[in-house]
């Protein structure tokens, strides 16, 4: 009987996931810093873009984006350099190449003599794309909005429960319509964080364009009704507790992988 119940549960969850976008895991890193005196955002971007040449020459899979605070309260930094890898193997392969091979490559190829950003803090995280409805490349802006929220698990709360809930929410959003144009990710601290960090995971919700975010906002009344009728908000609150949102501007610079 237990096996039958478990099989039916997995079959039900599998059907939900089949209707939604793929949930996948990856590794990520954040570098918090300030733009060096005399430098600009465009200088930071140019220096980051140069690293793409090294990645391609060494067949490394890595992506980069830049975050700038918009509505984020008081911060000790004015820019975040964000990177990600599709797997842990790719993370350590790129890290190793950066430590051992990049210094010589930069000496022979780099156009920059100094760093455009003074980094004060860095953290490595385990990431998972929880849900979201993508749009074509030609419908995306150069600069987009991204919201962050720090969250903690309540007793009995797990990432598996959150992901299963997100799959059902996305399936309901697809039925609702007019909700395309965003991605929602969960990030868990992995390395470089203090022992007394005040959260278990961070929600990163990014939008592909200002227009798509405006379209999503226009559907908020029906979205709230759907969330309440299905009990999704109650489920989320039973699993976790989250703080206020902070909003940043994001520019996705590149991904060097082929997949």
Backbone bond lengths (Angstrom), bond angles and torsions (degrees), N, CA, C in turn:
res aa  C-N    CA-C-N  psi(-1)  N-CA   C-N-CA  omega(-1)  CA-C   N-CA-C  phi
1 X - - - 1.456 - - 1.529 110.87 -
2 X 1.358 116.88 -44.95 1.464 119.74 178.99 1.523 110.71 -59.38
3 X 1.342 116.34 -41.27 1.464 120.38 -179.89 1.520 110.39 -64.31
4 X 1.328 117.31 -39.38 1.459 121.48 -179.63 1.518 110.58 -64.85
5 X 1.352 116.67 -44.44 1.468 120.66 179.73 1.517 110.42 -62.95
6 X 1.348 116.18 -44.11 1.461 120.34 179.70 1.531 110.51 -63.14
7 X 1.335 116.69 -40.60 1.458 120.43 -179.70 1.526 111.00 -63.83
8 X 1.347 115.97 -42.39 1.461 119.76 178.76 1.519 111.13 -64.92
9 X 1.342 116.72 -38.54 1.464 121.01 179.04 1.518 110.25 -64.34
10 X 1.318 117.51 -46.64 1.460 120.92 -179.65 1.521 110.94 -64.69
11 X 1.336 116.43 -37.45 1.463 119.88 178.17 1.514 110.74 -64.15
12 X 1.339 116.45 -41.58 1.469 121.15 179.31 1.515 111.16 -64.41
13 X 1.350 116.52 -47.39 1.459 120.82 178.94 1.529 110.28 -62.95
14 X 1.337 116.86 -39.65 1.457 120.57 179.75 1.518 111.80 -61.93
15 X 1.337 116.96 -38.78 1.457 120.40 177.62 1.513 111.35 -63.73
16 X 1.345 116.77 -39.90 1.462 120.73 178.60 1.524 109.86 -63.00
17 X 1.331 116.38 -46.65 1.460 120.50 -178.57 1.521 111.50 -64.07
18 X 1.327 117.27 -31.94 1.452 120.19 -179.41 1.523 111.91 -65.25
19 X 1.341 116.62 -24.51 1.458 120.88 -178.43 1.522 112.10 -87.89
20 X 1.311 117.71 -7.78 1.458 121.17 -172.81 1.523 111.14 -119.23
21 X 1.338 115.22 173.79 1.461 120.04 178.82 1.524 110.41 -71.11
22 X 1.328 115.46 163.83 1.457 121.11 -176.56 1.522 111.91 -68.68
23 X 1.310 116.90 136.08 1.455 122.27 169.76 1.523 106.94 -97.09
24 X 1.330 117.17 123.27 1.460 120.02 -176.99 1.516 110.17 -137.99
25 X 1.327 115.71 155.24 1.456 121.73 -179.32 1.521 110.51 -103.31
26 X 1.313 116.26 157.39 1.456 122.40 -179.93 1.525 108.41 -159.45
27 X 1.313 117.69 177.84 1.468 122.77 175.40 1.532 108.88 -113.62
28 X 1.318 116.91 149.02 1.464 120.65 -177.42 1.519 110.57 -143.12
29 X 1.331 115.76 159.31 1.456 121.46 175.93 1.527 109.69 -142.61
30 X 1.331 115.38 147.86 1.453 122.73 179.25 1.527 108.54 -126.09
31 X 1.338 115.96 131.78 1.463 121.64 174.81 1.529 108.06 -116.80
32 X 1.335 116.78 116.46 1.455 122.47 -177.79 1.525 108.88 -97.80
33 X 1.336 117.63 127.84 1.451 119.13 -178.40 1.509 113.35 -163.42
34 X 1.318 114.50 -173.33 1.458 122.28 178.85 1.523 109.57 -122.98
35 X 1.310 115.46 141.92 1.451 120.08 178.58 1.526 108.98 -65.90
36 X 1.320 116.58 132.02 1.461 122.26 -176.45 1.531 110.71 -62.34
37 X 1.322 115.09 150.63 1.458 120.79 179.61 1.531 110.15 -58.59
38 X 1.319 115.20 133.24 1.459 120.15 -178.96 1.515 114.17 86.55
39 X 1.331 117.80 -5.87 1.458 121.99 179.80 1.531 110.17 -104.13
40 X 1.314 116.53 163.15 1.458 122.30 178.70 1.532 110.06 -127.41
41 X 1.318 115.65 174.39 1.462 120.67 175.83 1.522 110.84 -57.00
42 X 1.332 117.07 -41.03 1.457 120.21 -179.24 1.525 111.48 -64.01
43 X 1.339 117.42 -32.07 1.465 120.33 175.11 1.519 110.43 -65.43
44 X 1.339 115.84 -42.15 1.469 120.56 178.05 1.523 109.84 -60.99
45 X 1.317 115.97 -45.44 1.466 119.81 -179.66 1.524 111.01 -61.64
46 X 1.333 116.79 -46.06 1.462 120.43 -178.28 1.523 111.54 -60.30
47 X 1.333 117.55 -40.60 1.459 121.01 -179.99 1.524 110.79 -67.97
48 X 1.323 116.71 -38.09 1.459 119.90 176.48 1.524 111.29 -66.15
49 X 1.328 116.89 -39.55 1.464 120.76 -178.60 1.520 111.28 -66.59
50 X 1.328 117.63 -31.73 1.456 120.27 179.01 1.528 111.35 -60.74
51 X 1.332 116.84 -35.13 1.461 120.88 -178.20 1.529 111.48 -63.76
52 X 1.336 117.14 -24.08 1.455 121.00 178.25 1.526 111.26 -59.22
53 X 1.327 117.48 -35.47 1.471 121.10 178.76 1.522 110.38 -61.25
54 X 1.341 116.49 -43.27 1.469 120.87 178.95 1.525 110.57 -63.72
55 X 1.315 116.82 -42.50 1.463 121.07 -179.68 1.527 111.26 -60.37
56 X 1.307 116.84 -46.94 1.469 120.74 -178.46 1.527 111.50 -65.22
57 X 1.326 116.78 -40.84 1.468 120.10 -179.57 1.523 111.79 -64.21
58 X 1.343 116.35 -26.46 1.465 120.64 -177.22 1.529 113.27 -108.59
59 X 1.339 116.18 11.13 1.458 121.95 175.95 1.535 111.86 54.66
60 X 1.327 115.82 48.65 1.461 122.32 -178.39 1.523 110.20 -106.64
61 X 1.325 116.24 141.91 1.461 121.77 179.57 1.533 109.78 -101.91
62 X 1.324 114.86 114.97 1.471 120.12 -175.75 1.522 108.30 -162.44
63 X 1.323 116.22 145.59 1.459 121.15 178.37 1.514 111.43 -125.94
64 X 1.333 116.47 157.24 1.465 121.56 -178.57 1.527 110.85 -137.36
65 X 1.338 115.27 146.34 1.457 123.13 173.56 1.520 107.80 -147.96
66 X 1.323 116.56 161.19 1.462 122.06 178.70 1.521 109.73 -122.64
67 X 1.337 115.37 132.40 1.461 121.95 176.54 1.526 109.61 -110.88
68 X 1.330 116.98 135.87 1.465 122.89 174.57 1.526 107.55 -125.73
69 X 1.342 119.45 127.65 1.469 121.00 -178.82 1.532 111.89 -60.86
70 X 1.316 116.35 137.66 1.466 122.28 172.88 1.524 109.07 -115.41
71 X 1.346 115.35 -67.30 1.465 121.59 173.65 1.524 106.64 -119.99
72 X 1.324 115.53 86.82 1.469 120.18 -173.48 1.526 112.26 -134.07
73 X 1.331 117.29 13.11 1.455 119.24 -177.13 1.518 110.46 69.33
74 X 1.324 116.34 -160.61 1.456 120.56 178.79 1.523 109.91 -79.81
75 X 1.323 116.11 129.48 1.462 121.15 178.42 1.525 109.43 -126.81
76 X 1.331 115.37 155.58 1.464 121.13 177.98 1.523 111.16 -95.56
77 X 1.309 117.06 12.59 1.457 122.14 -178.31 1.528 108.10 -144.28
78 X 1.328 117.09 161.16 1.459 119.59 177.72 1.525 112.81 -119.37
79 X 1.328 117.18 2.67 1.464 119.67 175.99 1.527 109.53 -159.21
80 X 1.331 115.54 149.70 1.464 122.32 174.56 1.522 107.69 -123.67
81 X 1.322 116.24 126.01 1.458 121.36 172.41 1.531 106.87 -95.41
82 X 1.322 115.71 121.62 1.457 122.18 -172.61 1.523 109.57 -115.08
83 X 1.333 116.32 132.24 1.457 120.60 178.04 1.513 111.32 -130.81
84 X 1.342 116.93 156.81 1.460 119.43 178.13 1.525 111.13 -151.24
85 X 1.331 114.62 154.53 1.463 123.60 178.05 1.530 108.39 -126.88
86 X 1.322 118.99 150.05 1.464 120.19 179.43 1.527 113.44 -71.95
87 X 1.347 117.75 -25.34 1.465 120.92 -179.48 1.526 110.30 -145.03
88 X 1.341 115.44 166.45 1.453 119.99 175.58 1.519 111.96 -65.58
89 X 1.335 116.89 -34.47 1.461 119.99 177.81 1.528 110.87 -61.69
90 X 1.340 115.84 -43.01 1.462 119.76 178.78 1.528 110.91 -65.84
91 X 1.330 116.54 -33.54 1.467 120.43 178.76 1.523 111.02 -61.37
92 X 1.316 117.10 -50.85 1.462 119.51 -176.30 1.520 112.33 -74.38
93 X 1.326 116.59 -27.76 1.462 119.71 175.28 1.533 109.67 -65.62
94 X 1.350 116.70 -44.63 1.463 120.20 179.95 1.516 111.02 -69.30
95 X 1.330 117.36 -42.47 1.465 120.88 177.21 1.530 110.49 -56.79
96 X 1.334 116.22 -45.90 1.458 120.36 -178.96 1.518 111.95 -62.53
97 X 1.339 116.30 -42.31 1.461 120.25 179.04 1.523 110.62 -66.26
98 X 1.326 116.32 -37.33 1.469 119.75 179.77 1.527 110.65 -64.67
99 X 1.327 116.99 -42.45 1.467 120.51 -177.81 1.529 112.07 -72.50
100 X 1.331 116.87 -39.24 1.462 120.04 -171.09 1.526 115.08 -98.29
101 X 1.328 117.18 -35.17 1.463 120.30 -172.69 1.521 114.45 -108.12
102 X 1.326 116.76 -29.96 1.465 118.99 -174.63 1.528 113.90 -65.45
103 X 1.350 120.42 -40.48 1.477 118.49 -179.71 1.523 113.22 -52.83
104 X 1.337 117.44 -45.18 1.463 120.36 179.47 1.520 110.42 -67.90
105 X 1.339 116.91 -41.13 1.463 120.61 179.81 1.523 110.02 -61.10
106 X 1.343 116.35 -44.99 1.460 120.62 -179.18 1.530 111.12 -63.32
107 X 1.334 115.97 -39.66 1.463 120.25 179.49 1.524 111.22 -60.78
108 X 1.329 116.23 -34.63 1.459 120.40 -176.88 1.532 113.31 -91.62
109 X 1.345 117.32 -23.13 1.458 119.59 -170.71 1.522 116.32 -124.07
110 X 1.323 117.80 -22.42 1.463 119.27 -172.58 1.525 112.93 -70.28
111 X 1.325 116.09 142.55 1.458 122.40 176.00 1.529 111.40 -92.74
112 X 1.330 117.04 -1.07 1.459 121.37 -174.09 1.527 110.93 -111.44
113 X 1.341 115.51 136.02 1.468 120.76 179.92 1.520 112.99 -95.66
114 X 1.342 116.96 -20.66 1.460 119.74 -178.99 1.520 109.79 -143.06
115 X 1.329 115.23 171.92 1.462 120.49 -176.39 1.525 110.91 -84.65
116 X 1.327 116.06 139.05 1.467 121.13 178.83 1.524 111.66 -81.05
117 X 1.350 116.68 -15.74 1.461 121.32 -179.96 1.519 109.70 -130.33
118 X 1.328 115.88 133.96 1.461 121.16 172.03 1.523 107.78 -93.84
119 X 1.328 116.54 107.65 1.463 121.05 -175.22 1.519 110.26 -83.81
120 X 1.344 115.89 129.20 1.462 121.55 -179.91 1.524 112.63 -102.45
121 X 1.329 116.89 -28.53 1.466 119.89 -175.32 1.516 109.37 -154.74
122 X 1.331 116.62 149.05 1.466 120.92 176.96 1.517 108.99 -141.78
123 X 1.325 115.77 154.56 1.458 121.25 179.39 1.521 108.64 -148.99
124 X 1.326 116.19 142.61 1.454 122.45 177.07 1.523 108.73 -108.22
125 X 1.335 116.80 141.11 1.462 120.56 -174.95 1.523 112.08 -136.56
126 X 1.320 115.32 153.89 1.452 123.15 168.76 1.522 106.84 -89.69
127 X 1.325 117.76 126.99 1.452 120.66 -178.34 1.514 112.50 -115.85
128 X 1.321 115.02 153.39 1.457 120.46 172.80 1.523 107.96 -143.80
129 X 1.320 115.58 131.09 1.457 119.54 174.41 1.516 107.46 -80.53
130 X 1.321 116.12 113.92 1.459 121.43 -172.96 1.523 112.50 -85.12
131 X 1.339 116.38 -44.45 1.462 119.44 179.16 1.525 109.35 -167.04
132 X 1.319 115.83 174.43 1.453 121.06 178.06 1.510 111.08 147.86
133 X 1.328 115.88 155.83 1.452 121.90 -179.01 1.525 107.31 -121.92
134 X 1.310 117.28 110.41 1.458 122.12 -174.46 1.535 111.63 -76.59
135 X 1.336 114.69 164.68 1.459 121.58 174.82 1.527 108.01 -130.64
136 X 1.338 118.77 162.01 1.477 121.38 179.51 1.520 112.39 -60.85
137 X 1.323 115.55 156.50 1.470 121.80 -178.06 1.524 112.19 -56.26
138 X 1.335 117.40 -38.84 1.462 119.69 -175.71 1.527 112.98 -73.22
139 X 1.322 117.55 -4.15 1.467 121.31 176.93 1.529 111.83 -102.94
140 X 1.332 116.74 9.60 1.464 121.01 -176.51 1.527 110.78 -105.23
141 X 1.330 115.42 143.32 1.461 121.79 177.03 1.521 110.49 -85.09
142 X 1.341 115.40 162.85 1.471 119.40 172.44 1.528 109.37 -66.89
143 X 1.329 116.82 -50.37 1.457 121.88 178.75 1.523 109.31 -105.37
144 X 1.333 116.24 136.51 1.457 121.37 -178.95 1.524 110.83 -132.63
145 X 1.315 115.72 170.43 1.451 122.21 175.96 1.531 109.97 -92.13
146 X 1.321 115.63 144.82 1.464 120.69 171.38 1.522 107.99 -141.05
147 X 1.331 116.34 134.10 1.464 122.62 -179.56 1.520 110.06 -110.12
148 X 1.333 115.98 140.87 1.466 122.26 177.46 1.525 109.82 -120.98
149 X 1.328 115.68 142.36 1.471 121.95 172.41 1.521 108.79 -139.84
150 X 1.326 117.30 132.15 1.455 121.61 175.21 1.533 109.02 -90.09
151 X 1.340 116.02 134.26 1.464 121.10 -173.65 1.522 111.73 -134.20
152 X 1.331 115.81 155.75 1.464 122.40 174.09 1.527 108.99 -126.04
153 X 1.336 115.39 149.35 1.457 119.95 176.69 1.516 110.52 -78.85
154 X 1.319 115.75 141.83 1.453 120.94 169.85 1.530 108.22 -87.10
155 X 1.313 116.98 170.85 1.462 121.13 -179.37 1.530 110.02 -55.97
156 X 1.306 116.35 124.66 1.455 121.26 -179.41 1.516 113.89 88.18
157 X 1.331 117.43 -7.11 1.454 120.45 -179.88 1.517 111.68 -77.14
158 X 1.309 117.45 137.58 1.466 122.43 179.66 1.531 109.92 -139.09
159 X 1.316 115.97 161.89 1.451 120.54 176.82 1.522 110.80 -66.33
160 X 1.332 117.31 -34.86 1.461 120.57 179.17 1.532 110.76 -60.70
161 X 1.318 117.21 -40.93 1.466 120.76 178.25 1.526 110.80 -65.70
162 X 1.319 116.61 -39.86 1.461 120.34 179.42 1.529 111.22 -64.00
163 X 1.324 116.62 -42.20 1.456 120.02 -178.08 1.519 111.63 -68.42
164 X 1.319 116.73 -39.07 1.462 119.60 177.79 1.525 110.04 -64.63
165 X 1.333 117.25 -40.05 1.462 121.47 177.06 1.527 110.60 -63.43
166 X 1.333 116.96 -42.72 1.461 120.78 -179.53 1.521 112.20 -62.35
167 X 1.310 117.17 -36.24 1.469 120.17 177.89 1.526 110.42 -62.51
168 X 1.329 116.97 -41.38 1.464 120.05 179.26 1.533 111.46 -69.38
169 X 1.333 116.43 -38.51 1.464 119.93 178.02 1.525 110.16 -62.24
170 X 1.334 116.64 -44.69 1.464 119.49 -179.07 1.521 111.17 -64.14
171 X 1.334 117.38 -39.91 1.460 120.17 178.64 1.527 110.23 -60.89
172 X 1.320 117.20 -38.99 1.469 121.17 178.20 1.525 111.02 -69.88
173 X 1.341 116.53 -35.17 1.462 120.28 177.80 1.526 110.97 -64.90
174 X 1.321 116.65 -39.97 1.459 120.68 179.10 1.519 110.35 -61.32
175 X 1.320 116.57 -41.48 1.467 120.73 177.27 1.524 110.77 -66.17
176 X 1.328 116.05 -34.72 1.465 120.90 -178.14 1.524 111.10 -69.47
177 X 1.327 117.66 -37.35 1.462 121.90 -178.99 1.515 112.04 81.46
178 X 1.335 116.79 165.49 1.468 123.65 177.07 1.522 112.51 57.90
179 X 1.335 117.78 32.43 1.459 121.18 179.14 1.526 111.41 -122.33
180 X 1.317 117.77 11.89 1.465 121.45 -178.77 1.519 110.54 -77.44
181 X 1.348 115.59 149.46 1.451 119.48 172.58 1.507 115.92 117.61
182 X 1.332 118.43 23.86 1.460 120.32 179.85 1.523 110.32 -148.99
183 X 1.333 115.16 166.83 1.457 122.42 172.18 1.517 108.77 -140.02
184 X 1.319 117.27 140.71 1.465 121.00 179.68 1.529 109.43 -122.14
185 X 1.338 115.33 127.44 1.456 122.18 -175.66 1.527 110.23 -125.05
186 X 1.343 116.06 148.27 1.455 122.51 173.81 1.524 108.49 -112.59
187 X 1.318 116.74 130.49 1.461 122.37 -176.48 1.527 109.94 -122.83
188 X 1.333 116.23 126.20 1.469 121.53 -179.86 1.526 110.06 -112.73
189 X 1.342 117.97 131.81 1.476 121.06 179.90 1.521 111.30 -55.32
190 X 1.325 115.10 137.84 1.460 120.95 -175.82 1.525 110.89 -124.63
191 X 1.325 117.58 -52.24 1.458 122.41 177.59 1.528 109.07 -143.64
192 X 1.324 115.44 150.46 1.451 120.74 173.58 1.515 115.80 88.17
193 X 1.343 117.73 9.99 1.458 119.36 -179.65 1.524 110.40 -108.55
194 X 1.334 116.47 156.31 1.458 121.59 -179.51 1.525 110.79 -72.94
195 X 1.330 116.36 154.25 1.463 121.16 -178.33 1.523 111.82 -63.49
196 X 1.327 117.79 -28.98 1.454 121.33 -177.11 1.529 112.01 -99.65
197 X 1.334 117.24 27.76 1.454 120.39 178.27 1.523 109.13 -56.30
198 X 1.337 116.91 138.38 1.456 120.70 -170.99 1.512 115.67 -92.31
199 X 1.320 119.18 23.30 1.460 120.55 179.76 1.528 110.03 -150.70
200 X 1.331 115.35 159.07 1.467 121.27 176.50 1.521 111.89 -96.71
201 X 1.326 116.05 -32.80 1.457 120.10 179.54 1.523 109.19 -156.55
202 X 1.329 114.62 164.46 1.464 121.88 178.95 1.520 108.40 -121.08
203 X 1.329 116.37 135.14 1.458 120.74 173.09 1.526 107.99 -91.93
204 X 1.312 117.12 125.44 1.467 122.58 175.25 1.519 107.28 -116.15
205 X 1.320 116.34 112.67 1.469 121.82 -179.33 1.527 108.49 -115.86
206 X 1.337 117.53 114.56 1.452 121.55 -177.36 1.523 110.42 -114.77
207 X 1.307 115.25 153.19 1.469 122.52 -179.61 1.529 108.82 -117.21
208 X 1.338 116.56 149.45 1.453 120.99 -175.77 1.526 113.62 -86.74
209 X 1.324 117.72 -17.24 1.456 121.22 176.70 1.521 109.28 -164.73
210 X 1.339 115.57 159.44 1.462 120.14 177.07 1.526 110.56 -64.81
211 X 1.336 116.43 -36.83 1.457 119.95 179.33 1.523 111.22 -63.38
212 X 1.344 116.18 -43.14 1.459 119.23 -179.60 1.529 111.10 -65.83
213 X 1.334 115.60 -36.15 1.460 116.85 177.23 1.527 110.34 -66.53
214 X 1.318 116.94 -40.08 1.461 120.35 177.39 1.528 111.12 -62.46
215 X 1.347 116.22 -40.17 1.463 120.01 178.00 1.526 110.69 -62.56
216 X 1.338 115.87 -41.92 1.464 119.98 179.57 1.530 110.33 -64.62
217 X 1.334 116.96 -41.18 1.461 120.27 178.64 1.525 110.73 -60.47
218 X 1.329 116.65 -37.04 1.468 119.72 -178.85 1.525 112.00 -64.74
219 X 1.347 117.22 -21.46 1.464 120.48 -179.09 1.523 112.53 -97.31
220 X 1.339 117.35 7.93 1.462 120.78 -176.22 1.531 113.30 -57.49
221 X 1.349 120.55 -44.87 1.473 118.49 179.95 1.525 113.64 -55.71
222 X 1.328 117.54 -47.25 1.462 119.94 179.46 1.520 111.37 -69.78
223 X 1.356 116.41 -31.74 1.466 120.31 177.35 1.529 110.22 -65.17
224 X 1.324 117.03 -46.09 1.459 120.49 179.20 1.515 111.41 -60.83
225 X 1.322 116.42 -40.86 1.460 120.46 178.35 1.521 110.58 -62.42
226 X 1.338 116.52 -43.59 1.459 121.19 179.16 1.526 110.78 -63.19
227 X 1.336 117.17 -44.51 1.462 121.08 -179.38 1.526 111.53 -62.86
228 X 1.320 116.62 -39.56 1.472 120.56 -179.45 1.520 111.26 -72.06
229 X 1.320 117.40 -45.70 1.463 120.91 -177.71 1.523 111.92 -61.94
230 X 1.345 116.94 -35.85 1.464 120.75 -179.99 1.526 113.46 -86.70
231 X 1.338 116.72 -6.82 1.459 119.99 180.00 1.515 114.12 74.22
232 X 1.362 117.45 18.52 1.453 120.54 -176.38 1.529 112.19 -66.92
233 X 1.331 117.26 -40.76 1.457 119.25 179.93 1.528 111.26 -64.70
234 X 1.323 116.53 -40.20 1.463 119.78 178.27 1.526 110.55 -63.15
235 X 1.323 116.85 -39.36 1.459 120.62 177.83 1.524 111.15 -63.56
236 X 1.351 115.38 -44.24 1.460 119.00 -179.28 1.530 110.54 -63.29
237 X 1.314 117.51 -44.01 1.472 121.26 -179.24 1.524 111.50 -66.52
238 X 1.331 117.58 -27.05 1.468 120.42 177.92 1.528 110.79 -75.12
239 X 1.326 116.96 -23.88 1.462 121.74 -177.83 1.525 111.49 -90.83
240 X 1.339 117.46 -40.12 1.460 120.19 -171.32 1.523 111.83 -148.97
241 X 1.313 113.81 166.02 1.468 122.25 176.72 1.523 107.40 -130.40
242 X 1.352 116.51 131.39 1.460 120.77 -174.67 1.520 112.20 -123.49
243 X 1.325 114.77 151.57 1.447 121.55 177.17 1.518 111.43 -87.48
244 X 1.345 116.88 -169.24 1.465 121.01 -178.58 1.518 112.41 -70.61
245 X 1.332 115.65 162.42 1.459 121.33 179.67 1.526 111.22 -87.39
246 X 1.321 115.37 146.71 1.458 122.99 170.28 1.520 107.07 -121.84
247 X 1.329 117.02 139.11 1.455 120.91 -175.60 1.529 110.77 -114.32
248 X 1.331 115.06 137.35 1.458 122.59 -179.43 1.521 109.43 -129.08
249 X 1.319 114.58 161.75 1.458 121.34 169.03 1.518 106.94 -94.32
250 X 1.322 116.91 136.38 1.457 120.46 179.95 1.521 110.18 -125.75
251 X 1.328 115.54 142.11 1.457 121.63 169.21 1.515 107.40 -126.54
252 X 1.342 116.87 118.12 1.455 121.52 175.79 1.528 107.93 -78.16
253 X 1.317 117.96 118.35 1.459 121.12 -174.99 1.524 113.18 -87.78
254 X 1.329 117.53 -51.55 1.459 119.42 -177.25 1.516 111.34 -169.23
255 X 1.325 114.70 165.30 1.457 123.07 164.93 1.520 105.95 -138.25
256 X 1.328 116.88 124.92 1.464 120.89 -172.54 1.523 113.70 -84.77
257 X 1.318 117.94 -10.86 1.461 119.71 -178.69 1.516 111.91 -77.32
258 X 1.311 115.34 166.12 1.461 120.27 -178.41 1.509 112.88 -97.26
259 X 1.391 117.39 -10.93 1.449 119.02 -178.94 1.502 111.11 -113.38
